[in-house]
Amino acid sequence: MPDVPVRGLFLDNEEVPPGDRPVLEVIDPADGTVAGRVVRATADDLRAAMDSAARAQPAWNGIGAAARARTLVAAAERLRARKEELAHLMTREMGKVLVEARAEVDGAIDNLDYYAAFARTLSGEEVAGLPAGATMRLIWVPRGVVVAITPWNFPAATVTRKIAPALLGGNTMVLKPSSNTPLSSLLLAATLRDAGLPPGVLNVVTGPGSETGPGLLQHPACSTVTLTGSTASGVEVLRLAAPRVVKCLLELGGKAPVLVGADADLDWAARATVWARYWNAGQACIAAERCYVAEAVAAPFVEKVARLVRTLRVGPGLAPGVDLGPLYSTRARDTVAQEVVGAVAAGARVVVGGEVPRSGPLARGAFYPPTVLDRVTDESAIAREEIFGPVLPLLTFHDWDEAIRRANASPYGLSSYVFTRDLARAEKAIRELSFGETYVNRVGPESPQGYHAGFRTSGLGGEGTVWGVRDYLQLKTVYVDWNDPPRADYFLPYRTDG
């Protein structure tokens, strides 16, 4: 195999030559081959990236939101022309099937266009009813330099969902992508540069988070950090951010419940649940992580789900007709396999799947078959802890109140799904499920027109809508006395009559 060149850091709109820096290999999880190599950023690299972003921020803010939006729209156009290139790159980096990779690029393009549309709509407020000659205004101003730490599972959509609102608001950004999928971020940065983004507005550093995180978050220019990752990673970011009181926007783990009522359209509920669980090979924060089914319809529902899952085709993401690619690494595959073994030991029954491929072409990659488990109990680890893989635990419930209570009995609170034709049951679930998102008789992915945010340990802040833009801004209050001379009747020393 020919040697794969080493990609440098992206700093001031240029790719920095690797020099003698250490190197990280990017592995194709479908066959274990090297998909790329990137440098491992040094402490000097981190400082240079943050200093560059700090220098660029005042001028970037000064051009105004409309001009910044034009750059985002131009980047969206250029990304359309590179759709196939980016989709194939993502499939090689993390394994997702090509049809999903293409859809993700469409989502990334939509993020750039969507947030650009806020350029002429963001507004503050002027307080009415003040005395003559006085004004009071609330205005939105950028936070400064934003550090973005992004995951491997959606390396285009998640990255643009952070870049677009942060840059639109007049901030600059230093992006630290996952070490598993850094090549996509480098391509996105080059696309923004080619669309007219000034030097320093977006810098990309690569390397393990344990090495890069402290240097980025503890830099004096860091005003905000946005992370999509595990809850454990979020706790570590909070620890690093605490000494300087850096604002944290965190989208963390999920354990999305699915509630299937006895009156639900079982064919649709089964089909939707299968998609919500096995999309992206189960590697999504909003994936259906546990399915509660009414006892009266449990047997036919399990049969319908199992029948659908048996039709799913597993293989390399670039192969035609494939539904599930590999997990993002062999380590992830082994973790999922161990979780299934533990569930069976705790009393669960494997309905479909449950075995790591040991022979044939799939044995060379990080493949795990789509798996269905029933007879799962609430106490089982697989019903409580996040499974980042293609495994669906099925549980039963007796009444709707019980289902909601058990669904809420989790430290996570990101997404939830409800299937029922009863309006009262649906409304009860909408009001009582303690999750940032509830989908009724449908599944995701989430829309930028909704606020994608988690409750409890699933996060702080959110993404999407005008609130997602404002998360990258800060509200400033301006008091002005226009009187000549200014009013000064409340200053010391006090005067009284008599």
N, C-alpha and C positions, 0 to 999 in steps of 0.2 A: 504494500500500500504506500502511495507517495506520502511524503511528510506533509503534515497540515501546518500552514503558517501560523504564527502567533499574532493575535490581534492586540493592539495597544489600547491604552485608555483614550477616552474622548475628552479633550480639554481645549477650551477656546476654539471650538469648531475644527480642531485638527486631531487626527489619530496620532498619539504619541508613540514613537518607535519603542519596541520592548526593551531595547538595551540589554542590561544584564539582570533585569528583574526576574524573580521566580515566576513560574508558569503554572496555570491550572488547565487540566484537560476537560473538555466538554464531551461527555459520552453519549452516544446514540443508544437509548435503552432497548431498542429493537434487536440489536445484535452485538452490543458491547464495543463497537468500533469507535474511534475517535472522530467526533463531528467537528471539533474545532479546538483551538487553544487560545487562552487569553492570559494577560499578565496578572500577577497578584500585586495589587497596589501597595505601595510602601506608605509609611507615615508622611513622607514628604509629598507624595502624590495626593494624599487626602487633603493636606494643608493647601496645596496648590489649587485643587479643585474648589475648595471652599473660598479661598481668597479671590479666585477668578469670579465666582458667582457673586461675591459681595461687591466687587468692583463694577460688575455689569448691571447690578440691580437698579441704581438710581436712573440711569439713562433708559433702561427698559421700561421702568415705570413712567418716565417722562414722556414717552411717545403717545400715551393714551391707550385706552382699552380697544378702541376701534382699529387702530393700527396693529395692535397685538392680535386681534381676532383675524385680521387679514392673513397674518402669518400662519395661524392655525388652519384656516381654510385652504391656503396654498399647500400646506403640508398634507392635508387630507387628499388633495388632488394628486400629489406626487405619490402618496401611499397607494392610491388606486392603481397606479401604473406599476407598482412593485408588489401587488397583492400575491401573485404566485410565488415570487421569490421569498417573501416573508413567510407565507404559509408553509412552503417546503422546509424552510429553515426551522420553524417552530416544531414541525413534525420530527425532524432529525434531532433537535435538542431535547425534547421532552416526550416524544412518542405519540402524541395525539393523532387521531386519524385525520387524513387530509381534508375531508369534508368539514370537520369541526375546525381545523386550522383556518380554512378559508372563511368560515363564518366568523371566527374570532377577528380576523383582519377587517371584515366588514364592520364589526363592533368597534374596533379601534378607530376606523375612519369616522364612524358615527359619533364617537366621543369627541373628536376634534371639531367636527361640524357643530355638534350640539352645544358645547361650551362656548364656542365662538359667538353663538347667537345671544349670549348674555351681555355682550360688550356694550350695547346701547340701552340695556334695561336695568342695570344695577343703579340703585338710587339710595340716598340717605334720607334724612328727615329734618325739617325745620320746626322748632317748637313754637306754637302759637300762643297768644295771650300774654306776652311779656310786656313790661313797661316800655313806654316810648323811648327809642334810642338804644334798645338792647336787642340782641339776637342770640339765639342758641341753636346750633346745628349739630347733627350727628352724621359723620361722614365715614365711609369705608376706605381704609388705606391698606396697602399690602403689608404682610408680615415681614418680608425680607427674603432671606435665603431658606428654602425648604429642602430638607433631606428626605428623599423617597427611597424606601427599602421595599422591594417588590418580590413576589414569589415566582416559582417556576411553573405553576399550573396554568396560568393565563398570561404569558409573557408579553402579549401585545395589548390586550384589552385592559388589564390592570394598570399597566404602565401609562397608557394614554389617559386613563381615567384619573390619574394623578397629575400628569404633566399639564393637561389642557386647562383645568380650573386654576391651578397654581400660577401658570404663566399668564393666563388671561387677567388675573388679578394684579399683575405687576410684580410678582415675585420672580426670583430666579431659582434654579433647582440643581442640586447634585443628586444624581440617581445612582443607587447601588442595587443592581439587579441580582437575582439569584445566581449563584455560581453554576447552577445547572443549565441556565438559559440566558447567558449574557449576550450571545450573538444577536438575538432579536432586538435587544435594547440598543446595541451599537448601530444596527441598521435604522432603527427609528430615529436615533439622534442625528444620523447623517441625513435622513430625509427632512427633518426639521431645519437643519442647516441649509440644505439645498433650497428650501422654501423661503429663505431669507432671515432665519433666526440669527441675531447678532452673536458674536463670540462671547462665551461665558454665561449665557443665559441658561443653557443646559449642558452640564458636564456629566460624564459617566465614568464611574470608577468600578473596577471589578475586583473580586476577592471574597473570602469568607466573611460572613457577617460578624463573627466573633473578633476578627481583626480590624475590620473597617468601621464597625459601629461606633466604638468609643472615640476614634479619631474624628468622625464626622459630627456626632452629637455633642461632643465636648468642645468643638471649635467655637470661638466667641461669636461667629457670624450666624450660627444655626439658630433660627427663630422658631422653627416648626419641624416636626418629623412626622411623616406619614408612613405607616407600615401596614402591609397585608401579610399575615402570617399566622403562626400558631399562638395560642394564648401564652405559652411559656416565653415565646419571643417578645410578645407585647409586654410582659412583666419585666423582662430585661431592659427593654427600651425605656419603660417608665423609670427604672432604677438609674439608667444613664442620664435621663433627661432631668431628673429631680434637682440636682444641685444648681442648675441654671434656670429652672422653672421653664423649660422648653415645652411649648404646646405639643401635645401628642394626639394624632388622629390614627386610630387603631381599628383595623378590621381583622378580627381574630377567629378563633375556632368556632365550629358549629356542630350541632347534633340534631339536625332538622327532623322533627316528627312528621309522619303522615297519618292522618286520621281518616279511616274509611268507614262511613256509617252503613248500617244495614240497608238503608234506602238508596245508597249510591248506585250510579251506573257502573257496575263492576267491570265491564269490558273497558270502559274509558279509564276508570281509576287504576286498573292494572297496567294498562298501556302507559299512562302518565307516570305512574310510580316507577316503572321500569326505566323510562327515560330519565327521570329525576335522580335515580340511583346510579345508573351506569354511564350516563353522559360523561365524557372526559375520563372514562375508565374509573368513575367514582371519585375522582380527585377534584372536588369542588367544595367550597365552604358551604354552599347552599344545597348540596346533594341530600337526597332522602336517606337519612341515616338510621331510622327506626320506623317501622310501620305498624300502627295499631289498627287492628281490624275487628269489627263487631263479631262476636262469637257466632251469631246466626249465619254469617256469610263467609266465615273464615275458610272453610274447606273449599268452596268454589273459587274464592279469591286466590288462594295459594295455588290452585291448579292453573288458573289463568296466568298468573305471574310466571309460574314455572314453565308453562308452554311457550310464553314469549321469550324468556331468557334462553331457553334451549335453541332458539333460532339465531341468537346473536353470534356473529362471526368475529373471532379473535385473530389478530395478525399484525404485521408491521403497518404502521400508519400510512405509508406510501403505497401499500398494496391495494388494488381495486376491490371494492365490495366488502371492506372491513368495517365492523361496527365499534370494536374496542381495540385500541393499541396496547402497548405495554404500559406498566406503571413507570414512573419517571426514573426509577433506579432499582437495581436488584435488592438493595437494602430495604426499600419500601415494599417490594414484593414479599420478602421474607417476613417483614413485620406483619403484613396482612395475613400471611399463612399461619403465623403463630397465633394471631387473634382468633382465627377460625378454629384452630386446634383447642384453644382455651374455651371457646364457646361450646364446642362439642363435649368437652370434659365437664362443663357446667350443666349439661343436659340438653343442649340444642341438637336438632337433627338437620343434616345436610340434605336439602331437597334437590339442589342442582349444584354442580361444580365442586369446589372445595379441595382441589388437588393441583399442586404446582406441576406444570408440564415437565416431565423428566426425559423425554426423548423427542426427536424430530426438530424442525427448525425453531419452534417456539422455545425450546429448552435453552437456546443461546441468549435469549433476551429476558427482560424483566416482566414476563407475562404471568398474569393470574386470571383464571377463568371467572366469568360472572357467576356469582354464587348466591344461593338463596338458603336461608336458615329459618326453620320454624321451631316452635316449642321453646322460644327464647323467653327468659324471665327478666324482669326489671333489675334484678340484682346482678345479672351477668355483666361482665366488663364490656362485652360487645354492644350492650344496650345503653351503656353509660358513657363510654369513652369514644372519641371521634375515630372513625375508621376512614382513612384516606385511601379507599380502594373499592373494588367492585363487589361488595358484600352487602346483602340486604337482610337484616334481622326482622322477623315477623313476630308480633305479639298480638294477643287478643284482649278485648275489653267487653264488659257487660253493659255499661250504660255510658251516655255521652259525657256526663259530669266526671265520671271516673277517667275517661280517655283524656279529657283536658287536664285534669289534675296530674295524671302520670306524665303527660307530655311536658308540663311545666316543671316537673321535678328534675331539673337538669341545671347545671351551672351555666350552660350555654343558652343563648337566646337570639340567634341570627334569623333563621327562616323556618317556616312551618307550612304544611299543606293540609287541606281539608277537602274531602269528597263527600258530598251529601246533596240530596235534592230537597231537603227540608229547610226552608228559609229561616225558621226560628233556630234550628241547630247551627246553621251557618253563621247567623248573627251572633249567637252565643260564643262560638269559637273565635270569631273576629274580635270580640270584646275581651275575652278572657284568656286567650293564648298570649303568653308573655314573650313575644318574639318581635323583632324589628320588622319582619315581613310575614304576611300570611297570604298564601295563594289559595283561592277557593275554586275547586273544579278546574284547575289549570296548574301549570308548573312554570318555572323560570325559563331562561335566565332573567335576572332583574333588568329593568329599564332605567336609563339615565333620568327619566322623568319621575322616578320614584327615589326616595331617600334610602339608600342601602346602608343600614346601620344595625348594629347588634345591641341587645340588652345584656345585662349581667357581664359575664366574662367574655362575651363575644365582641366587645369593643367599646371605643369611645369615638364620638363624632360619626361622620358618615360620608357617603359619596352620592352624587346625583342631585338634581334640582338646584334651585337658587341657594338652598341651605348648604349644599355641597360646595358651591363657590364661596360662600361666606365663611366656611370653615378655614379657608386660606387667606382671609382678610381679618382685620381687627377694626373695631368700631371706636372712632375718636369723637369726643365731644368738644365743640368749639364755642366759647363764650366771648361775645364782643360787646363793648360799651361804645356806642357811636356818639355819645353826647360830648359836647365841647363847652365847658370842661367836663370830664368824666364824673359820674356820681361817686361820691366818697363818703356817704353818710353813715357807713357802718364800720369805719376803721377806728382803731385806737388813736389817741385817747377818746373815750366816749364823752359826749356832751349831753347834758340834760337841761331842760328848762326849769329854773327855780331851784 
